[in-house]
Amino acid sequence: MKIVTGQVMAAIDRGAIRDRGIPSLSLMEHAGWSVACELHRLCQDPTTPILFLCGRGNNGGDGFVAARHLLGWGYRPKVLLSHPVEKLSGDGRVNFERYSQCPFADWNAWGDVSDHYIFSNQPVVVDALLGTGSKGAPEAPLKDMIRLANQEARWILGVDMPSGVDSVDGSAEGEAPWCRSTLTFGLPKQGHFLRDGLDLTGSLSVADIGFPRDLLESAEAEAELITGKWVRSHLPSYAISAHKGVKGRTLLVAGSPGMLGAALLAARACLASGSGLATLALPRSLNLAAKAAVPEVMTLPLPETLDGSISKESLGILMDAASRMDAAGIGPGLGGHPETAELACHFIEACPVPLVIDADGLNSLQLSGAGKILGKRSGSTVLTPHPGEMGRLVGITPEEVERDRWKVARQAAEDLKCTVLLKGAASVIATRGSLLKVNRTGHPAMAQGGMGDVLTGMILSLLGQLKDAHVSACLAAFLHGRAGEQAVRDGCGLSISAGALADKIGTAVRSVMGGN
C-alpha cells in the first residue's frame, strides 16, 4: 500500500471526481460512514458520549456525516463547530444541513456556550477540524479546541490526519491532538509515520471510500506500507514432502561473556521463524550453556581470546561453515574486543552467502569503514541499525537520523549497496531500486533490551529460506511487531521481554495467514 502526501491524495480526489465522474458528496458520505463505523467499533455502547470537533472544510463535512449515521444507530453525539454556520461552504455545508435536520441533532458553534461545559464528560472526541491540507500551527479557535480535547478526552479519533500535523513531513508547529487512533482515507500519508506525526497519529487504519483502484496504484509515492496482505503473499511455503534441508541452513556468529543471552534470543527466533537447521557459532567456553538453553540449535565452538570473546583464529572455521549455509548472521552479543572486531570485518567481507549484520557487527564495520568492507561482498547484505548505530555508520548524530529517517536510510542503502532496516517505531526498510517500505506494527511495551536480537534471528531465518534480502527484512519487521502486539493482547502488560516475544512468532504468523 503506497504512502503519499496530502497533495497527492488531493490530486487523486480531483481525478476521481473530475475524470471518473464520482460525486464528491459520495466520497464524503463513504468517508463519514467509515468514521461512524470506527467509532461504533471503539465504543460499542450507544450511551457513550461522543463530541465531534468540526472545521469549516471537507474534514468537518466528514464529521457531520459520521454524526448523522451515529444518530441513526442510537448514539447521541454532540457537534461543536469551529466557526459560525454561515462560514461553512460546499459539501461540508450540505452535510451540516443534512445532519442538523435529524431528530436529536445537538450542535453548537464555538463561543455560543461555555467551552468547558461542552467538553465536560466527553470521553471520546473526534478531530474533524483540518485534515490533510493544513500547513503551520492551528490558529484560534482551533488551537483552543485542540487544547481542551487533549485535556479532557480519554480517546481522540483523528479523521484523515491529526489537525496541525503536516501530511508531508509529520511536523506539528503548534497545538495538535494526541490521537489514540486515526482513520485515514484511500492511502496513508507520509506525515502519519514521521516526526511528531508518528506519536500524534496513534494507531492507524485506512478506509476504502471508493477511489478507483488504478488511481491509488499509480499514485506518486516514495514509500509503501507493509500490510498483512503483502506479508501473506510473500511468506515462504513448502510442499508436503519438505524436510529440514530445504527450509534453510543458517549460521549465526554471536555471543561473548555476559552477553550470551543475545545470541540465544537470536537463535531461538531463527528457529521459530522456520529455519530448518540453525547453527550458533560462539566462544567455546559458552558452548555447554548454549546447548542447555536451546537444545534445538546446533553449536560451533570457536577459539577465544583471553577475555572469552571469539578470536581471529576462528576465521577459517567460520568460512568453512558458511560455505555450507544458505544465510549467515553476525553481531548479537558479539562484544567489542578488538580482535573480535577484526574477525567480524574479515568474515563480513568474505562470507559467500546472504548476511544479516546487527549490533557489534555494525560497530565493527563502523570502526573499519563500512563502505570499503561491504563493497567487497559478493552476497546480499542486510544491516539492522538503530538510530545511534545508523549515525555512526554514516557519520551523523542520532538526532539527525531521526529528523529525516527515510532519506538517511535510502542514502545509506545506496552508498553501502545493501538493504538497510532502520529500527524504531515505524521502521524503514531501504534497498537500492525499490520503494522504501515502512512497518507500523509493534507496541511501546516492546521497548526493552533483546528485541533487536530477536529481529536479527527472524531476518536470518527468512533470508535462509527466501534468499531475498529486501523481502526477508520486510517480513521480519512486520512479524516482529505483530508478535509484540500479540504478547500485549495475551496479557504481558506494560512490558514484554524479548523471550516472550520470540514465543509469539508462530502466533503472529498464524494471525497473518488467517487474514489479519
C-alpha positions as CSV (number, residue, x, y, z in Angstrom):
1,M,0.0,0.0,0.0
2,K,1.6,3.3,-1.1
3,I,2.2,6.1,1.3
4,V,1.5,9.5,-0.2
5,T,1.5,13.2,0.7
6,G,-1.7,15.1,1.2
7,Q,-1.2,16.9,-2.1
8,V,-1.0,13.6,-4.0
9,M,-4.1,12.4,-2.2
10,A,-5.9,15.6,-3.2
11,A,-5.0,15.0,-6.8
12,I,-6.4,11.5,-6.6
13,D,-9.6,13.0,-5.2
14,R,-9.8,15.5,-8.0
15,G,-9.2,12.8,-10.6
16,A,-11.9,10.6,-9.1
17,I,-14.4,13.5,-9.2
18,R,-13.4,15.2,-12.5
19,D,-12.3,12.3,-14.7
20,R,-14.2,9.4,-13.3
21,G,-17.5,11.1,-12.5
22,I,-17.6,10.1,-8.9
23,P,-19.7,12.7,-7.0
24,S,-17.7,14.5,-4.2
25,L,-20.7,14.1,-1.9
26,S,-20.5,10.3,-2.5
27,L,-16.8,10.2,-1.4
28,M,-17.7,12.3,1.7
29,E,-20.6,10.1,2.5
30,H,-18.4,7.0,2.4
31,A,-15.7,8.7,4.5
32,G,-18.1,9.8,7.2
33,W,-19.8,6.4,7.2
34,S,-16.3,4.8,7.8
35,V,-15.7,7.2,10.7
36,A,-19.0,6.2,12.2
37,C,-18.2,2.5,11.9
38,E,-14.8,3.0,13.5
39,L,-16.5,4.9,16.4
40,H,-19.0,2.1,16.8
41,R,-16.2,-0.4,16.9
42,L,-14.4,1.5,19.6
43,C,-17.4,2.4,21.7
44,Q,-19.9,-0.5,21.2
45,D,-22.3,1.2,23.6
46,P,-24.7,3.9,22.1
47,T,-24.8,5.7,25.5
48,T,-21.1,6.6,25.2
49,P,-20.8,10.4,25.0
50,I,-19.0,11.5,21.7
51,L,-18.1,15.0,20.8
52,F,-17.3,15.9,17.2
53,L,-15.0,18.9,16.6
54,C,-15.8,20.0,13.1
55,G,-14.0,22.6,10.9
56,R,-15.5,24.6,8.1
57,G,-14.0,22.5,5.3
58,N,-14.3,18.9,4.0
59,N,-12.8,17.4,7.1
60,G,-15.7,18.9,9.1
61,G,-18.1,17.5,6.4
62,D,-16.8,14.0,7.1
63,G,-17.6,14.6,10.8
64,F,-21.2,15.8,10.0
65,V,-21.8,12.6,8.0
66,A,-20.4,10.4,10.8
67,A,-22.5,12.2,13.4
68,R,-25.7,11.7,11.3
69,H,-25.1,8.0,10.9
70,L,-24.4,7.6,14.7
71,L,-27.8,9.3,15.4
72,G,-29.4,6.7,13.2
73,W,-27.7,3.9,15.3
74,G,-29.0,5.2,18.6
75,Y,-26.0,7.3,19.6
76,R,-26.4,10.9,20.8
77,P,-23.2,12.7,19.7
78,K,-22.6,16.4,20.2
79,V,-21.1,18.5,17.4
80,L,-19.0,21.6,18.1
81,L,-18.3,23.8,15.0
82,S,-15.1,25.8,14.9
83,H,-16.9,28.7,13.1
84,P,-20.4,30.0,12.7
85,V,-22.7,28.1,10.4
86,E,-22.5,30.8,7.7
87,K,-18.8,30.2,7.3
88,L,-19.4,26.6,6.1
89,S,-19.4,26.0,2.4
90,G,-19.5,23.4,-0.3
91,D,-20.1,19.7,0.6
92,G,-19.4,20.5,4.2
93,R,-22.3,22.9,4.3
94,V,-24.6,20.4,2.6
95,N,-23.8,17.7,5.1
96,F,-24.2,20.0,8.0
97,E,-27.7,20.8,6.8
98,R,-28.5,17.1,6.5
99,Y,-27.2,16.4,10.0
100,S,-28.9,19.4,11.6
101,Q,-32.3,18.4,10.3
102,C,-32.0,15.0,12.0
103,P,-34.0,14.3,15.2
104,F,-31.8,14.7,18.3
105,A,-29.1,16.6,16.4
106,D,-27.2,18.5,19.1
107,W,-24.7,21.2,17.9
108,N,-23.2,24.4,18.9
109,A,-20.6,26.8,17.3
110,W,-17.5,27.8,19.3
111,G,-18.3,30.7,21.5
112,D,-22.0,30.0,21.7
113,V,-21.7,28.2,25.0
114,S,-19.1,27.6,27.7
115,D,-16.3,25.6,26.2
116,H,-15.7,23.7,29.5
117,Y,-19.4,22.8,29.5
118,I,-19.2,21.4,26.0
119,F,-16.1,19.4,26.8
120,S,-17.1,18.1,30.2
121,N,-17.9,14.4,30.4
122,Q,-16.9,13.7,26.8
123,P,-14.6,10.7,26.9
124,V,-14.5,10.3,23.1
125,V,-13.6,13.3,20.9
126,V,-13.4,13.2,17.1
127,D,-10.9,15.6,15.5
128,A,-12.5,16.6,12.2
129,L,-11.1,20.1,12.1
130,L,-8.4,20.3,9.4
131,G,-7.4,17.1,7.8
132,T,-4.5,16.7,5.4
133,G,-4.5,20.2,3.7
134,S,-3.4,22.3,6.6
135,K,0.0,24.0,7.0
136,G,1.5,25.6,10.0
137,A,0.2,26.0,13.5
138,P,-3.6,26.0,14.0
139,E,-5.0,29.4,15.0
140,A,-7.8,30.3,17.3
141,P,-10.3,29.0,17.9
142,L,-8.9,25.7,16.6
143,K,-5.9,25.7,18.9
144,D,-8.2,26.2,21.9
145,M,-10.5,23.4,20.9
146,I,-7.5,21.1,20.4
147,R,-6.0,22.1,23.8
148,L,-9.3,21.3,25.6
149,A,-9.6,18.0,23.8
150,N,-6.1,17.0,24.9
151,Q,-7.0,17.9,28.5
152,E,-10.5,16.3,28.7
153,A,-10.8,13.4,26.3
154,R,-9.8,9.8,27.1
155,W,-9.8,8.9,23.4
156,I,-9.3,11.2,20.4
157,L,-10.0,9.8,17.0
158,G,-8.3,11.7,14.2
159,V,-10.2,12.0,10.9
160,D,-7.7,11.5,8.0
161,M,-4.8,13.4,9.7
162,P,-4.4,14.8,13.2
163,S,-5.1,18.6,12.9
164,G,-2.0,20.6,12.7
165,V,0.3,17.8,11.5
166,D,1.9,18.3,8.2
167,S,1.0,15.5,5.8
168,V,4.4,15.6,4.1
169,D,7.0,15.6,7.0
170,G,4.8,14.9,10.1
171,S,5.9,18.2,11.8
172,A,3.4,19.9,14.2
173,E,4.3,23.5,14.9
174,G,1.6,24.4,17.4
175,E,-1.3,22.7,19.2
176,A,-2.1,19.2,17.9
177,P,-4.4,16.5,19.2
178,W,-2.9,13.4,20.8
179,C,-5.0,10.9,18.9
180,R,-5.2,7.4,20.2
181,S,-6.2,6.4,16.7
182,T,-6.6,7.9,13.3
183,L,-8.7,6.8,10.4
184,T,-7.3,7.9,7.0
185,F,-8.9,7.6,3.6
186,G,-7.7,6.0,0.4
187,L,-4.0,5.8,1.2
188,P,-1.9,6.5,4.3
189,K,0.0,9.8,4.4
190,Q,3.7,10.4,4.9
191,G,3.0,12.5,8.0
192,H,1.5,9.6,9.8
193,F,5.0,8.0,10.1
194,L,7.4,10.9,10.5
195,R,8.4,13.2,13.3
196,D,5.6,14.4,15.5
197,G,3.0,12.7,13.4
198,L,4.1,9.2,14.4
199,D,3.1,9.8,18.1
200,L,0.2,12.1,17.4
201,T,-1.5,9.7,14.9
202,G,-1.8,6.8,17.4
203,S,-2.9,3.5,15.8
204,L,-3.6,4.0,12.1
205,S,-6.4,2.5,10.0
206,V,-7.0,3.1,6.3
207,A,-10.6,3.2,4.9
208,D,-11.6,2.4,1.3
209,I,-14.1,5.2,0.4
210,G,-14.5,4.4,-3.3
211,F,-11.4,5.8,-5.0
212,P,-10.7,3.9,-8.3
213,R,-8.1,1.3,-7.6
214,D,-5.9,2.3,-10.6
215,L,-5.7,5.9,-9.3
216,L,-4.4,4.6,-6.0
217,E,-2.0,2.1,-7.5
218,S,-0.5,4.7,-9.9
219,A,-0.1,7.4,-7.3
220,E,3.3,9.0,-7.0
221,A,5.0,7.8,-3.8
222,E,8.4,7.2,-2.3
223,A,7.3,4.6,0.2
224,E,4.9,1.7,0.8
225,L,3.3,0.5,4.0
226,I,3.9,-3.2,4.7
227,T,0.4,-4.8,5.1
228,G,-0.8,-8.2,6.3
229,K,-1.9,-8.9,2.7
230,W,1.6,-8.2,1.4
231,V,3.2,-10.4,4.1
232,R,0.8,-13.2,3.4
233,S,1.7,-13.3,-0.3
234,H,5.5,-13.3,0.4
235,L,5.8,-15.8,3.3
236,P,7.7,-19.0,2.3
237,S,5.6,-22.0,1.6
238,Y,6.6,-25.7,1.3
239,A,5.4,-28.9,-0.3
240,I,4.1,-31.6,2.0
241,S,7.3,-33.5,1.3
242,A,9.5,-30.7,2.6
243,H,12.3,-31.6,5.1
244,K,14.7,-29.6,7.2
245,G,17.3,-29.4,4.4
246,V,15.1,-27.3,2.2
247,K,14.0,-24.9,4.9
248,G,17.2,-23.0,5.1
249,R,20.6,-23.8,6.7
250,T,21.7,-20.8,8.8
251,L,24.8,-19.8,10.7
252,L,24.8,-17.2,13.5
253,V,28.1,-15.8,14.8
254,A,27.3,-14.3,18.2
255,G,27.8,-14.2,21.9
256,S,30.5,-13.3,24.4
257,P,30.9,-13.4,28.2
258,G,27.9,-11.5,29.8
259,M,26.0,-11.4,26.5
260,L,25.2,-15.0,25.8
261,G,21.5,-14.1,26.1
262,A,21.6,-12.0,22.9
263,A,23.0,-15.0,20.9
264,L,20.4,-17.3,22.4
265,L,17.5,-15.0,21.7
266,A,18.6,-14.6,18.1
267,A,19.0,-18.4,17.8
268,R,15.5,-19.1,19.3
269,A,13.9,-16.5,16.9
270,C,15.7,-18.1,13.9
271,L,14.2,-21.5,14.7
272,A,10.8,-20.1,15.5
273,S,10.7,-18.3,12.1
274,G,11.1,-21.5,10.2
275,S,14.8,-22.2,9.7
276,G,15.3,-25.9,9.1
277,L,18.9,-26.1,10.5
278,A,20.4,-23.4,12.7
279,T,24.0,-23.3,13.9
280,L,25.2,-21.0,16.6
281,A,29.0,-20.2,16.4
282,L,30.2,-18.9,19.7
283,P,33.1,-18.9,22.1
284,R,33.9,-22.4,23.2
285,S,33.6,-21.6,26.9
286,L,29.9,-20.7,26.3
287,N,29.1,-23.9,24.4
288,L,27.7,-26.0,27.2
289,A,25.5,-23.2,28.5
290,A,24.1,-22.6,25.0
291,K,23.3,-26.2,24.3
292,A,21.5,-26.5,27.6
293,A,19.4,-23.3,27.0
294,V,18.4,-24.0,23.4
295,P,19.0,-27.7,22.6
296,E,17.3,-27.4,19.2
297,V,20.2,-25.3,17.8
298,M,23.5,-26.8,16.7
299,T,26.6,-25.2,18.1
300,L,30.0,-24.5,16.6
301,P,32.5,-23.8,19.5
302,L,35.2,-21.3,18.5
303,P,38.7,-20.4,19.7
304,E,38.5,-17.4,22.0
305,T,40.6,-14.5,23.4
306,L,41.8,-14.3,26.9
307,D,38.6,-12.5,27.9
308,G,36.4,-15.1,26.4
309,S,35.4,-13.4,23.1
310,I,35.7,-15.0,19.7
311,S,39.3,-14.8,18.4
312,K,40.5,-14.1,14.9
313,E,41.8,-17.7,14.7
314,S,38.2,-18.6,14.2
315,L,38.0,-17.2,10.7
316,G,38.9,-20.4,8.8
317,I,36.4,-22.4,10.8
318,L,33.7,-19.8,10.1
319,M,34.4,-19.6,6.4
320,D,34.2,-23.4,6.1
321,A,30.9,-23.5,7.9
322,A,29.5,-20.5,5.9
323,S,30.2,-22.3,2.6
324,R,27.6,-24.9,3.6
325,M,24.9,-22.4,4.6
326,D,22.1,-20.6,2.9
327,A,22.5,-17.5,5.0
328,A,24.5,-16.1,7.9
329,G,24.2,-13.5,10.6
330,I,26.7,-11.8,12.9
331,G,26.6,-9.4,15.8
332,P,24.2,-10.2,18.7
333,G,26.2,-10.1,21.9
334,L,29.5,-10.4,19.9
335,G,31.3,-8.0,22.2
336,G,33.7,-5.2,21.5
337,H,37.1,-6.9,21.8
338,P,39.5,-5.5,19.1
339,E,40.4,-9.0,17.9
340,T,36.7,-10.0,17.6
341,A,36.0,-6.8,15.7
342,E,38.8,-7.6,13.3
343,L,37.5,-11.1,12.8
344,A,34.0,-9.7,12.2
345,C,35.2,-7.4,9.4
346,H,37.1,-10.3,7.7
347,F,34.1,-12.6,7.9
348,I,31.7,-9.9,6.6
349,E,33.9,-9.2,3.6
350,A,34.4,-12.8,2.7
351,C,31.2,-14.5,3.7
352,P,29.8,-16.0,0.4
353,V,26.1,-16.2,1.4
354,P,23.4,-13.6,2.2
355,L,24.3,-12.0,5.5
356,V,22.5,-10.0,8.2
357,I,24.6,-7.7,10.4
358,D,23.5,-6.3,13.7
359,A,24.8,-4.8,17.0
360,D,28.5,-5.4,17.5
361,G,28.8,-6.5,13.9
362,L,27.7,-3.0,12.9
363,N,30.1,-1.4,15.4
364,S,32.9,-3.4,13.8
365,L,32.0,-2.1,10.4
366,Q,32.0,1.5,11.7
367,L,35.5,1.1,13.1
368,S,36.9,-0.2,9.9
369,G,35.0,1.6,7.2
370,A,31.6,0.1,6.2
371,G,31.7,1.1,2.6
372,K,35.1,-0.4,2.0
373,I,34.2,-3.8,3.6
374,L,30.6,-4.1,2.2
375,G,31.8,-3.1,-1.3
376,K,33.8,-6.3,-1.5
377,R,30.9,-8.6,-0.6
378,S,29.5,-11.0,-3.3
379,G,26.3,-11.9,-1.4
380,S,23.4,-9.7,-0.4
381,T,23.5,-7.9,2.9
382,V,21.0,-6.7,5.5
383,L,22.0,-4.1,8.1
384,T,19.8,-3.6,11.1
385,P,20.9,-0.4,12.9
386,H,19.1,1.6,15.5
387,P,19.4,5.4,15.1
388,G,22.7,5.5,17.1
389,E,24.3,2.8,15.0
390,M,23.0,4.3,11.8
391,G,24.5,7.7,12.8
392,R,27.9,6.1,13.5
393,L,27.8,4.2,10.1
394,V,27.2,7.4,8.1
395,G,28.9,10.0,10.3
396,I,25.9,12.0,11.7
397,T,24.2,12.3,15.0
398,P,21.2,10.1,16.1
399,E,19.2,13.3,16.2
400,E,20.0,14.0,12.5
401,V,19.0,10.4,11.7
402,E,15.6,10.9,13.4
403,R,15.0,14.2,11.6
404,D,14.9,12.5,8.2
405,R,14.8,8.7,8.7
406,W,13.6,8.0,5.2
407,K,16.3,10.0,3.5
408,V,19.1,8.6,5.7
409,A,18.0,5.0,5.2
410,R,17.7,5.4,1.5
411,Q,21.0,7.1,1.1
412,A,22.8,4.5,3.3
413,A,21.3,1.7,1.2
414,E,22.5,3.4,-2.0
415,D,26.0,4.1,-0.7
416,L,26.6,0.8,1.1
417,K,25.0,-1.3,-1.6
418,C,22.8,-3.2,0.8
419,T,19.4,-3.4,2.5
420,V,19.1,-1.2,5.5
421,L,16.4,-1.8,8.2
422,L,16.5,1.4,10.3
423,K,14.9,0.3,13.5
424,G,12.5,2.3,15.7
425,A,8.8,3.0,15.7
426,A,7.7,2.8,12.1
427,S,10.9,1.0,11.0
428,V,12.1,1.8,7.5
429,I,13.5,-0.8,5.0
430,A,15.5,0.6,2.2
431,T,17.0,-1.2,-0.8
432,R,18.5,0.1,-4.0
433,G,16.0,0.1,-6.8
434,S,13.0,-0.5,-4.5
435,L,10.4,1.8,-2.9
436,L,11.0,2.3,0.8
437,K,9.0,0.0,3.0
438,V,7.6,1.2,6.2
439,N,6.4,-1.0,9.1
440,R,3.7,0.2,11.5
441,T,3.3,-3.0,13.6
442,G,4.6,-3.0,17.2
443,H,3.8,-1.7,20.7
444,P,5.5,0.6,23.2
445,A,5.7,-2.4,25.6
446,M,8.4,-3.7,23.2
447,A,10.9,-1.0,24.4
448,Q,13.2,-3.5,26.2
449,G,16.6,-5.0,25.6
450,G,16.9,-8.0,23.4
451,M,14.3,-7.1,20.8
452,G,16.9,-6.4,18.1
453,D,18.4,-9.8,18.7
454,V,15.1,-11.5,18.1
455,L,14.6,-9.4,14.9
456,T,18.1,-10.4,13.7
457,G,17.3,-14.1,14.2
458,M,14.0,-13.7,12.3
459,I,15.7,-12.0,9.3
460,L,18.4,-14.6,9.3
461,S,15.8,-17.4,9.2
462,L,13.8,-15.8,6.3
463,L,17.0,-14.9,4.4
464,G,18.0,-18.6,4.5
465,Q,14.6,-19.6,3.2
466,L,13.9,-16.9,0.6
467,K,17.4,-15.7,-0.4
468,D,15.8,-12.2,-0.8
469,A,17.3,-9.5,1.5
470,H,14.6,-6.9,0.9
471,V,11.6,-9.2,1.3
472,S,13.2,-11.0,4.3
473,A,13.8,-7.7,6.2
474,C,10.2,-6.5,5.4
475,L,8.6,-9.8,6.6
476,A,10.7,-9.9,9.7
477,A,9.9,-6.3,10.7
478,F,6.2,-6.8,10.3
479,L,6.0,-10.2,12.1
480,H,8.3,-8.9,14.9
481,G,5.9,-6.1,15.6
482,R,2.8,-8.3,15.2
483,A,4.3,-10.8,17.8
484,G,4.7,-7.9,20.2
485,E,1.1,-6.9,19.7
486,Q,0.0,-10.4,20.3
487,A,2.0,-10.6,23.5
488,V,0.3,-7.5,24.8
489,R,-3.1,-8.9,23.9
490,D,-2.3,-12.1,25.7
491,G,-1.6,-10.2,28.9
492,C,2.1,-9.3,29.0
493,G,1.2,-5.9,30.5
494,L,3.4,-2.8,30.4
495,S,6.5,-4.6,29.2
496,I,7.3,-7.5,27.0
497,S,10.5,-9.5,27.4
498,A,12.4,-10.4,24.2
499,G,11.9,-14.1,25.1
500,A,8.2,-13.7,25.4
501,L,8.1,-12.0,22.0
502,A,10.1,-14.8,20.5
503,D,7.5,-17.3,21.8
504,K,4.8,-15.3,19.9
505,I,6.4,-15.5,16.5
506,G,4.3,-18.5,15.5
507,T,1.1,-16.9,16.7
508,A,2.0,-13.8,14.7
509,V,2.4,-15.9,11.5
510,R,-0.9,-17.7,12.2
511,S,-2.6,-14.3,12.6
512,V,-1.4,-13.1,9.3
513,M,-2.3,-16.3,7.5
514,G,-5.7,-16.1,9.0
515,G,-6.3,-12.8,7.2
516,N,-5.5,-10.2,9.9
